[in-house]
Amino acid sequence: MSDLLTALGHAVVYAVLAGVLLVVAYYVLDLVTPGHLGSHLRGVDERGEESVHAASRSAGVVTGAWLISNAAVLFTAIWTNGETDLGWALAWTLAFGALGIVLNAVMFFVIEAITPGDLRRIVTSAGPVRPLAYVAAAVALSTGAIVCASIA
């Protein structure tokens, strides 16, 4: 029974740390894109009213990939280090989680630099998913996979 309670306690600590890091990842993406990311996702027009026509499906695709990428890194860090001392496992999770966020931001700017157009503006433009958003999403997922591989 004691082992179960300890494992449940560890799960809560991991979930809180991972949740905080995913919130940080979201806000970093919000910082690297123009405007307020939540407004692009909800579809808020110039008057502040919600409209499906003002929503950016590209922002949804990129945000989803960004969060999945960072969640995969957190999962891998926890899974790989879960049997070690909780303090060390949390340190690994925090370190690699932060690294995943930073590398995703760096790669977002790299993709913007090597592709035509303004990626940040394209990703947040209202309307259907733009092809460049798929590229940005794939890069985010790839970056997460590479960080996961470096942990394992």
Solvent accessible surface area in square Angstrom, and as a share of the most:
residue,aa,sasa,rsa
1,M,172,0.77
2,S,81,0.52
3,D,121,0.63
4,L,95,0.47
5,L,106,0.53
6,T,69,0.40
7,A,57,0.44
8,L,95,0.48
9,G,32,0.31
10,H,57,0.26
11,A,54,0.42
12,V,93,0.54
13,V,60,0.34
14,Y,21,0.08
15,A,64,0.50
16,V,93,0.53
17,L,33,0.17
18,A,17,0.13
19,G,33,0.31
20,V,82,0.47
21,L,11,0.06
22,L,50,0.25
23,V,85,0.49
24,V,64,0.37
25,A,0,0.00
26,Y,46,0.18
27,Y,117,0.45
28,V,34,0.19
29,L,1,0.01
30,D,20,0.10
31,L,150,0.74
32,V,14,0.08
33,T,7,0.04
34,P,61,0.38
35,G,62,0.60
36,H,99,0.44
37,L,1,0.00
38,G,12,0.12
39,S,31,0.20
40,H,41,0.18
41,L,61,0.31
42,R,129,0.47
43,G,0,0.00
44,V,34,0.19
45,D,30,0.15
46,E,176,0.79
47,R,182,0.66
48,G,50,0.49
49,E,99,0.44
50,E,116,0.52
51,S,33,0.21
52,V,105,0.60
53,H,156,0.70
54,A,23,0.18
55,A,18,0.14
56,S,3,0.02
57,R,125,0.46
58,S,0,0.00
59,A,0,0.00
60,G,33,0.31
61,V,45,0.26
62,V,1,0.01
63,T,10,0.06
64,G,29,0.28
65,A,7,0.06
66,W,3,0.01
67,L,56,0.28
68,I,111,0.56
69,S,2,0.01
70,N,3,0.02
71,A,38,0.30
72,A,39,0.30
73,V,1,0.00
74,L,5,0.02
75,F,127,0.53
76,T,20,0.12
77,A,0,0.00
78,I,39,0.20
79,W,191,0.67
80,T,62,0.36
81,N,12,0.06
82,G,32,0.31
83,E,177,0.79
84,T,75,0.43
85,D,92,0.48
86,L,45,0.22
87,G,45,0.43
88,W,166,0.58
89,A,0,0.00
90,L,41,0.20
91,A,48,0.37
92,W,99,0.35
93,T,0,0.00
94,L,90,0.45
95,A,59,0.46
96,F,41,0.17
97,G,2,0.02
98,A,42,0.33
99,L,72,0.36
100,G,1,0.01
101,I,9,0.05
102,V,85,0.49
103,L,62,0.31
104,N,3,0.02
105,A,15,0.12
106,V,74,0.43
107,M,65,0.29
108,F,8,0.03
109,F,84,0.35
110,V,59,0.34
111,I,13,0.07
112,E,29,0.13
113,A,87,0.67
114,I,124,0.63
115,T,30,0.18
116,P,121,0.76
117,G,56,0.54
118,D,56,0.29
119,L,0,0.00
120,R,89,0.33
121,R,133,0.48
122,I,15,0.08
123,V,1,0.01
124,T,10,0.06
125,S,30,0.19
126,A,59,0.46
127,G,15,0.14
128,P,100,0.63
129,V,38,0.22
130,R,99,0.36
131,P,102,0.64
132,L,26,0.13
133,A,0,0.00
134,Y,125,0.47
135,V,64,0.37
136,A,6,0.04
137,A,8,0.07
138,A,53,0.41
139,V,29,0.16
140,A,5,0.04
141,L,78,0.39
142,S,58,0.37
143,T,10,0.06
144,G,1,0.01
145,A,60,0.47
146,I,121,0.61
147,V,4,0.02
148,C,21,0.12
149,A,74,0.57
150,S,76,0.49
151,I,11,0.06
152,A,100,0.77
